[in-house]
Amino acid sequence: MIDKATKSKPLASIVVVVDENNAIGKDNDLLCHLPNDLKHFKSITLHNTIIMGRRTLEAMPRGEALPKRTNIVLTSNKQLQFKNCIMLHSLPEVWEYCKDEKEILFIGGGQIYDAVFDDVDKLYITRIHHAFEDADTFFPEINFDEWILLEEEKNEADDKHKYDFTFQTYTRKE
């Protein structure tokens, strides 16, 4: 865990979509398609620094960096290169590289979330009100006693969204 009193770091946030069982994916893909969540994701991440694992980048449209963002790929493979991406190989490298940023956003996948969860300050969660039985990747368990709910926006299922879902923003208690 980062000692916030002695180590400078940007506001570190996670952006994630979870189901009722904290599932986040299946076969290296999202659980379902929610167009309004994609718009929400874009509004949070546009013109910011996003950090992801290799498999998350490969699951992106065309397997490419997202435009109008600084894309950082955190991977142990030092030979790996992706176009328009900064390749870093450890969390200390990420913190050092991003030390002057206002906010950085960890966008997945499961291994990245596990590695940074204790060090993040904010959670942008899209909660799908459904349990996907065949999910194979999960978000860490959240102790809500450690978090304050800042915003919540409920969205009902419609012709473009098969499930009800809620946007939630949490900040870690001091």
C-alpha positions as CSV (number, residue, x, y, z in Angstrom):
1,M,0.0,0.0,0.0
2,I,1.2,3.5,-0.8
3,D,2.0,5.7,2.2
4,K,0.1,8.8,1.1
5,A,1.9,11.0,3.6
6,T,5.3,10.4,2.2
7,K,4.8,9.4,-1.4
8,S,3.1,11.7,-3.9
9,K,0.7,10.2,-6.3
10,P,-2.2,11.2,-8.4
11,L,-5.8,10.5,-7.5
12,A,-6.1,6.9,-8.4
13,S,-9.4,5.6,-9.6
14,I,-10.9,2.4,-10.9
15,V,-13.5,2.2,-13.7
16,V,-15.4,-1.1,-13.7
17,V,-18.6,-2.8,-14.7
18,V,-19.8,-5.5,-12.2
19,D,-22.8,-7.8,-11.9
20,E,-24.6,-8.7,-8.7
21,N,-21.8,-11.2,-7.9
22,N,-18.9,-8.8,-8.7
23,A,-18.3,-10.6,-12.0
24,I,-16.6,-8.4,-14.6
25,G,-16.0,-10.7,-17.5
26,K,-16.2,-13.9,-19.4
27,D,-13.6,-15.2,-21.9
28,N,-11.7,-11.8,-21.9
29,D,-14.8,-9.9,-22.8
30,L,-17.4,-7.8,-21.1
31,L,-20.5,-9.5,-19.7
32,C,-22.9,-7.6,-21.9
33,H,-23.2,-4.6,-24.1
34,L,-24.6,-1.4,-22.5
35,P,-24.3,1.6,-24.9
36,N,-25.0,4.1,-22.1
37,D,-22.2,2.6,-20.1
38,L,-19.8,3.1,-23.0
39,K,-20.8,6.7,-23.1
40,H,-20.3,7.0,-19.3
41,F,-16.9,5.3,-19.6
42,K,-15.9,7.8,-22.4
43,S,-17.0,10.8,-20.3
44,I,-14.8,9.6,-17.4
45,T,-11.8,8.6,-19.3
46,L,-11.6,11.1,-22.2
47,H,-8.4,13.3,-22.1
48,N,-7.1,11.3,-19.0
49,T,-4.6,8.6,-18.4
50,I,-5.9,5.1,-18.4
51,I,-4.0,2.0,-17.2
52,M,-4.8,-1.5,-18.2
53,G,-3.4,-4.9,-18.6
54,R,-2.4,-6.4,-21.9
55,R,-5.5,-8.6,-22.3
56,T,-7.8,-5.6,-21.6
57,L,-6.0,-3.7,-24.5
58,E,-6.3,-6.7,-26.8
59,A,-10.1,-6.8,-26.0
60,M,-10.5,-3.2,-27.1
61,P,-12.1,-2.5,-30.5
62,R,-9.5,-3.5,-33.0
63,G,-7.1,-4.2,-30.1
64,E,-5.9,-0.7,-30.2
65,A,-5.3,2.2,-27.8
66,L,-8.3,4.3,-27.1
67,P,-8.1,7.7,-28.8
68,K,-7.8,11.0,-26.9
69,R,-6.4,9.3,-23.8
70,T,-2.9,8.5,-22.6
71,N,-2.9,4.7,-22.7
72,I,-0.6,2.8,-20.4
73,V,-0.3,-1.0,-20.6
74,L,1.0,-2.7,-17.4
75,T,2.6,-5.9,-18.4
76,S,5.5,-8.1,-17.2
77,N,6.5,-8.8,-20.8
78,K,9.3,-6.2,-21.5
79,Q,9.4,-7.1,-25.2
80,L,5.8,-6.3,-25.8
81,Q,4.9,-3.1,-27.7
82,F,1.6,-1.7,-28.7
83,K,1.0,1.3,-31.0
84,N,0.1,4.6,-29.2
85,C,0.7,2.9,-25.8
86,I,3.2,3.5,-23.0
87,M,4.5,0.1,-21.8
88,L,5.2,-0.1,-18.0
89,H,6.2,-3.2,-16.1
90,S,5.4,-2.6,-12.4
91,L,3.1,-0.5,-10.2
92,P,6.0,1.5,-8.9
93,E,6.8,2.5,-12.5
94,V,3.1,3.5,-13.0
95,W,3.1,5.7,-9.9
96,E,6.4,7.3,-10.9
97,Y,5.4,7.9,-14.5
98,C,2.0,9.3,-13.4
99,K,3.2,11.3,-10.4
100,D,2.3,14.7,-12.0
101,E,-1.2,13.6,-13.2
102,K,-4.3,14.9,-11.5
103,E,-6.1,11.6,-11.8
104,I,-5.3,8.2,-13.3
105,L,-7.9,5.5,-14.2
106,F,-7.3,1.8,-13.9
107,I,-9.7,0.2,-16.4
108,G,-8.9,-3.5,-16.0
109,G,-8.7,-6.3,-16.1
110,G,-9.1,-8.5,-13.1
111,Q,-5.3,-8.8,-12.2
112,I,-4.9,-5.1,-12.5
113,Y,-7.9,-4.4,-10.2
114,D,-6.5,-7.0,-7.7
115,A,-3.1,-5.3,-7.7
116,V,-4.3,-1.7,-7.2
117,F,-7.5,-2.0,-5.2
118,D,-5.9,-1.2,-1.9
119,D,-4.2,1.9,-3.3
120,V,-7.1,3.6,-5.2
121,D,-9.0,6.6,-3.9
122,K,-12.1,6.4,-6.1
123,L,-14.4,3.9,-7.7
124,Y,-16.5,4.5,-10.8
125,I,-18.8,1.4,-10.8
126,T,-21.5,0.4,-13.3
127,R,-23.5,-2.2,-11.4
128,I,-25.6,-4.5,-13.6
129,H,-28.7,-5.7,-11.8
130,H,-28.3,-9.3,-13.1
131,A,-26.1,-12.3,-12.2
132,F,-24.2,-13.8,-15.1
133,E,-23.8,-17.5,-14.3
134,D,-20.9,-18.3,-16.6
135,A,-18.6,-15.3,-15.7
136,D,-14.9,-16.2,-15.1
137,T,-13.4,-13.0,-13.9
138,F,-14.3,-11.1,-10.7
139,F,-13.7,-7.7,-9.0
140,P,-12.3,-7.7,-5.5
141,E,-14.8,-7.8,-2.7
142,I,-15.7,-4.2,-1.6
143,N,-16.0,-3.4,2.1
144,F,-18.5,-0.6,1.9
145,D,-17.6,0.6,5.4
146,E,-14.4,2.0,3.8
147,W,-16.2,3.9,1.1
148,I,-18.6,6.9,0.7
149,L,-21.2,6.9,-2.0
150,L,-20.9,10.2,-3.9
151,E,-23.2,9.7,-6.8
152,E,-25.8,7.2,-8.0
153,E,-27.8,7.2,-11.2
154,K,-30.2,4.4,-11.9
155,N,-30.9,3.2,-15.5
156,E,-33.7,1.0,-16.5
157,A,-33.6,-1.7,-19.1
158,D,-34.9,-0.7,-22.5
159,D,-34.6,-1.7,-26.2
160,K,-30.8,-1.0,-26.2
161,H,-30.1,-2.2,-22.6
162,K,-31.1,-5.7,-21.7
163,Y,-30.6,-5.2,-17.9
164,D,-31.2,-2.5,-15.3
165,F,-27.9,-0.9,-14.2
166,T,-26.7,1.8,-11.9
167,F,-23.8,4.2,-12.2
168,Q,-22.1,4.7,-8.8
169,T,-19.2,6.8,-7.7
170,Y,-17.4,6.1,-4.4
171,T,-14.6,7.8,-2.6
172,R,-12.4,6.1,0.0
173,K,-13.0,7.3,3.6
174,E,-10.0,9.1,5.1
